[in-house]
Amino acid sequence: MHDAPSPTSSRSRAVYRAVHDPDGPATLSTTVVHALADCMGVDPTAGRISLYDAVDPDALDALFRPQYDGTPRTGGRLSFVVDDHHVTVTAEGEILVEPPVRR
């Protein structure tokens, strides 16, 4: 798990990027929570971030889990919103978090 996202530029908003390691100890949903926490500047263990209102964490983990024969899934992507942060997860393990636009 690489849970230290790096800001990049996209349409005048900062986009935080993290990459999930499917061979690491963390689940994909845990990596997403850590990426959101880093983007929001909060402690991921404080319980402030919940994926349940946007996506079922178990379903997210299963969606991008390797196929039954062990081959990785490719080409898929899922987007959802958590606390006004737009999250996109790809089958390749990329996690992009766009914070809300501040006015």
C-alpha positions as CSV (number, residue, x, y, z in Angstrom):
1,M,0.0,0.0,0.0
2,H,1.3,3.4,-0.9
3,D,-1.0,5.6,1.1
4,A,0.9,8.9,0.7
5,P,-0.9,10.5,-2.2
6,S,0.9,13.1,-4.2
7,P,-0.9,16.2,-5.4
8,T,-1.2,16.7,-9.2
9,S,-2.9,19.2,-11.3
10,S,-6.3,18.6,-12.9
11,R,-8.8,21.2,-14.0
12,S,-7.5,23.8,-11.3
13,R,-8.2,21.3,-8.5
14,A,-5.6,19.3,-6.7
15,V,-5.9,15.6,-7.3
16,Y,-4.4,13.3,-4.7
17,R,-3.1,10.0,-6.1
18,A,-2.5,6.8,-4.2
19,V,-1.7,3.3,-5.5
20,H,-3.1,0.1,-3.8
21,D,-0.7,-2.9,-3.6
22,P,-2.9,-6.0,-4.1
23,D,-0.1,-8.1,-2.6
24,G,0.2,-6.0,0.5
25,P,-1.6,-6.5,3.8
26,A,-4.3,-3.8,3.4
27,T,-7.6,-4.2,1.5
28,L,-8.4,-1.9,-1.3
29,S,-11.1,-0.2,0.8
30,T,-8.6,0.4,3.6
31,T,-6.2,2.0,1.1
32,V,-9.1,4.3,-0.2
33,V,-9.8,5.4,3.4
34,H,-6.1,6.2,4.0
35,A,-6.0,8.2,0.7
36,L,-9.1,10.1,1.7
37,A,-7.7,10.7,5.2
38,D,-4.4,12.0,3.7
39,C,-6.3,14.3,1.3
40,M,-8.6,15.6,4.2
41,G,-5.7,15.9,6.7
42,V,-7.4,13.7,9.3
43,D,-6.3,10.6,11.1
44,P,-7.7,7.5,9.3
45,T,-8.3,5.7,12.6
46,A,-10.4,8.5,14.0
47,G,-13.6,7.1,12.4
48,R,-14.4,10.3,10.6
49,I,-14.3,8.7,7.2
50,S,-16.9,6.1,6.2
51,L,-17.3,4.6,2.8
52,Y,-20.7,3.0,3.7
53,D,-22.8,5.9,2.5
54,A,-21.1,5.8,-0.9
55,V,-20.1,2.3,-1.6
56,D,-20.0,-1.1,0.2
57,P,-16.4,-1.6,1.2
58,D,-16.7,-5.4,0.8
59,A,-18.1,-5.0,-2.6
60,L,-15.3,-2.6,-3.6
61,D,-12.7,-5.1,-2.4
62,A,-14.4,-7.9,-4.3
63,L,-14.9,-5.9,-7.5
64,F,-11.2,-5.5,-8.1
65,R,-10.0,-8.7,-6.5
66,P,-8.1,-11.0,-8.9
67,Q,-10.2,-13.3,-10.9
68,Y,-10.8,-16.9,-9.8
69,D,-7.9,-18.2,-11.9
70,G,-5.6,-15.6,-10.2
71,T,-5.3,-13.2,-13.2
72,P,-5.6,-9.5,-12.3
73,R,-8.7,-7.6,-13.3
74,T,-8.0,-4.9,-15.8
75,G,-9.8,-2.0,-17.4
76,G,-12.4,-1.3,-14.7
77,R,-13.0,1.9,-12.8
78,L,-15.5,3.0,-10.2
79,S,-16.2,6.5,-9.1
80,F,-18.1,7.7,-6.0
81,V,-18.3,10.7,-3.6
82,V,-17.3,10.7,0.0
83,D,-17.7,13.9,2.1
84,D,-17.8,15.9,-1.2
85,H,-14.5,14.3,-2.3
86,H,-14.7,12.6,-5.7
87,V,-13.0,9.3,-5.6
88,T,-12.0,7.1,-8.6
89,V,-10.6,3.6,-8.2
90,T,-9.2,1.6,-11.1
91,A,-8.6,-2.1,-11.5
92,E,-4.9,-1.3,-11.7
93,G,-5.0,-0.1,-8.1
94,E,-4.9,3.7,-8.8
95,I,-6.9,5.8,-6.4
96,L,-7.6,9.4,-7.3
97,V,-9.2,11.8,-4.8
98,E,-10.5,15.2,-5.9
99,P,-11.3,17.5,-2.9
100,P,-14.2,19.9,-3.2
101,V,-13.7,23.2,-4.8
102,R,-13.2,25.9,-2.2
103,R,-14.8,29.2,-3.0
